[in-house]
Amino acid sequence: MNKNQETKSEVNQRKKTVEQRRQGILEASLRIFAKKGYNGSTTAEIARAAGVAEGTIFRHFATKKDLLIAVLEPKVLNGLIQLDKEHGDDTPIDFFRRFLMNRLELLNENDSLVRFMFAEAQYHVEVREALFKGILGQGISIIRPWFDKGVEQGDFRDLPFLPTMRSFMGMVMFYGLFGQVMLGISPEKTVEEVAGNILDIFLHGVAVHKEQ
């Protein structure tokens, strides 16, 4: 064999090393972004934290914005994509209950990242575009068919989708963040219980619907 030719195992090892290096960059970026914000973070600092040369970052990600998207996208979308694939036979109400639980778990497990996303999006166009034009747009494309299915089946009222989802996610986000700031104030013991309560209020409200 030509000594210049790589064996299959050598190629696989090289690929593994590249993938590990990329993952190390993403993990370092997550820490730096969450700690210093988007503008306060530099690719040089991220490179030092990841143990790579700064040029290595740009071999994987063309811009700092692309790096930000690569950090946020799997955190925000992977759980939702998996839900959609694994629970395609759910009723719309059952799917939204699972969706609720998934988002609450995301908040619990990624508190600093969630705070970073919404704090930075207020002030930086690049962060806002990465979130709302890219990542959240993909999430909407998954959620909307479930909402439309619920309307068709008579489970949901035929309300405008985006304002309805803003209200729904507003309940989830505020509950999750409030619970982390005001520790011990929530009476629910499990994520399932929290999701059930939020979904019940969202679907049925708090008013008693008296028969006419």
N, C-alpha and C positions, 0 to 999 in steps of 0.2 A: 504493500500500500504506500502511496506517495506520502512522505512525511508532512507535506503541506495540507493534506486532506484531513479533515476532522472526522473522528469516529462519531457514531450516533450518540453515544453517551457523552462525548465531549460537547457536542452541539446542545444536547439537552441541559448539560450542566451550565453552559454559557447562557442559555435562555433563562434558566432558573435564576442565575445570578442577576441578569437584567431585570427580571420581574421582581426579585427581592429588592434590588436597588430602587426601582420605581415605587414599591410599597413603602420603603423606608423614607423616601421623599414625601409621600403623601402623609405618613404618620407625623413626620417632623413639621410639615406645613400645617396640619391640624392643630398641633400644639402652639406653634408660633402665631398663627392667625387668631386663635382663641385668646391668646395672652396679649397680643399687641395690636390687634385689629388689622384690617386689610392694608391701609396706607402705612401703618407703622411697621409692617413686616417687609423685609427685603429678601430677594432670592439668595443673596450672599449669606444672610443669617440662616435661612432655611437649609442651604447647602451645608453649612458648618454643622447644624444640628443633625443632619442626615448622614454626615461623614462622607460627602461627595464633593467634587468640584462644581462650581456654579454652572459651568458649561454643561454638565451632565443633566441638570434640571431642564435646560432648553433643548436637549436632545429628546426629552420625553414630552415636554409641554412648551408650546411656542411662546406663550405669554403668561404673565402672572395670573391673568383672568382665567386662562385655560387650566392652570394649576388649581385655582379656587374651585372651578366647576368640577374637576376630577376629585377634589376632596369632598365636596358637598353632595354630589350626585348619588353615590352609593349609599350614603347615610340616609338621605331623604327618600330615595326611590326603591332600593332593593327590597325592602320589606313589603312595600306595596305591590311591586311586580310579582313577588312570590305569592302573596295572598291571591292575586288575580289568577295566577296559574293553578294554584292548588285547590281553590274553592269556587271553581266555575259553576258548580251545581247549587251553590247557596241561593237562598232567597235574597232579594235586595236588602231587606232589614237585617238578616243574619250577616251579610257581607259588611254592612256599615258598622255593625257591632264589632266585628273582627278588625275593621279599619280603625275604629276608635281605639281599641286596645293596642293596636300596633303603634299608633301615633303617641299614645300615652307612654308606652314603653320607650319610644324614641326620645321623648322628652326626659324621661327618668335617666336614661343611659347616656345622653349627650347634652346635658344641661348647658355646659359652657359653649358648645357649638351652636345651639339654638339661640342663646343670648347673642352670640356674635352675629349670626345671620340677620336677625331683626334689628339689632342696634346699628350694624354697619349699613344695612340696606337703606336706612333713613338718610344717610349722608353721602353715599358713594354710588354713582351711577353704575359702575362696573359690577358691584355686588348686586345691585338691584336687577340689572339685566341678567346676570347669571342665574339669579333665583327665579324671577318671575317670567322671563321670556324663554328660559331654557328648562330648568329643572321642574318648576311647578307646572309649566305647560305640559310636560310629559305626564305628570301626575294627574292632571285634569283629564287627559286623554284616556286614562285608565278608569277614573271614577265616574265620568259622565255617562258611559253606557249603563252602569249600574243604576244611576239615578233615573235615566230614561226608562230603563226596564221597570223600575219601581212605579213610575208614573203610569206606564202602559198596563201594569198588572193591578193598578188601583191601590198600591201600598202607600204611595206618596201623592201629595197634591201637585198639580201642574204649575209649579212656581218657577220663576227665572232661576236657572241653574247657578250662575256665579254668585248672585247675592245670597242664595240659600247656602251655598258652600262656605261663603265668608262667615255667615252666622254660625254654621256648624263648626268650622275650624276655630272660630273665635272662642267658642265655648271650651273646646278641647285645649287650646293653647293657654287661655287664661287659667283654667282649672289646673293644668299641669304646672305652670310657672308659679301660680299663687301657692300651690301646695309645697313647692320647694322653698319659697320665701317664708311662708308661715307654717313652719314645721309643726306637725302634731294637731293641726286644726281640722283636718279632714276626717270624718268619722268612718269612711270606707277603709276596709282592711286589704282589699285586693284590687288589682287592675280590672278584673271582671266586674266587680261591684261598681266601681267608678264608671266604667263604660255603660253598664246597664242603667245607671241613674241619669247620666248625660243623655243617652239615647231616648230614654223615656220622656224626659223634659223636652228634648228637641222635637220628638214626634207628636207628643200629646199636650205639651204646654203645662201650665199650672192651673189654668181655669177649669172649673167644673162645667161640663157641657150639659146643661139641663135640657130635658126634652120639652119641646114647645107644646 
